[in-house]
Amino acid sequence: MAAVEARAGASDAPLTITLREEALIVRIHHTTRSAVFFGPAPGSRPSNRFDAPGGEYRVLYASERLEGAFVETVLRRPRGRVLRRELVNERAWSILRLERSMLLAKVYDEGLQAYEIDAGELGADDYTASRTLGLDIYVKFPEIEGLAYRSRYNNGEICYALFDRVAATDLTPTRRERFDGNRDTVDRLMSLYRASFDTSEPVP
């Protein structure tokens, strides 16, 4: 979905990709929240992989495709890939159009070596290494506006962590779909990842 162009500059320059103007990326979010939201919320502690450890910046997470966004956002926490349908139905997905090109650090494939980190560190349950990397790139390279990385749960999917150097007006929602109105899409994604719904009665 997102048109990209890779660039490797001088040996001391960061390895980057460019998301081109008018590229489309996918964002999953709660139905009560805008699609364009950089987190964590003010006053909240960091909770996601590339969040700033000390609140130095905020992050919007998105993916190249819906399949990547779904596995990263919806299926990343449930044990055994079993969850209640209500947890999916309270979310929506939005297609965001980039109103300008954006330069991102490439932290996958050859980019891992360029940034002196390995895939295991980025995929660890302990987010210390990934947050440290994000902050290091943010501080050292003010021209870089986020990170491009492979999904921890499906390494065929590319995901994005956009720093709040990107303005909300640089991202335009072009389509919004609620999961509770797209049961066939939900079932297809659940089947793709061999996940299932807990159909037992909720505990009072």
Beta strands, then each sheet from edge to edge (+ up, - down):
strand 1: 4-8
strand 2: 15-19
strand 3: 24-30
strand 4: 59-63
strand 5: 82-83
strand 6: 91-98
strand 7: 102-106
strand 8: 146-150
strand 9: 158-163
strand 10: 171-178
strand 11: 196-197
sheet 1: 1+ 2- 7+ 8+ 9- 4+
sheet 2: 3+ 6- 10+
sheet 3: 5+ 11+
end
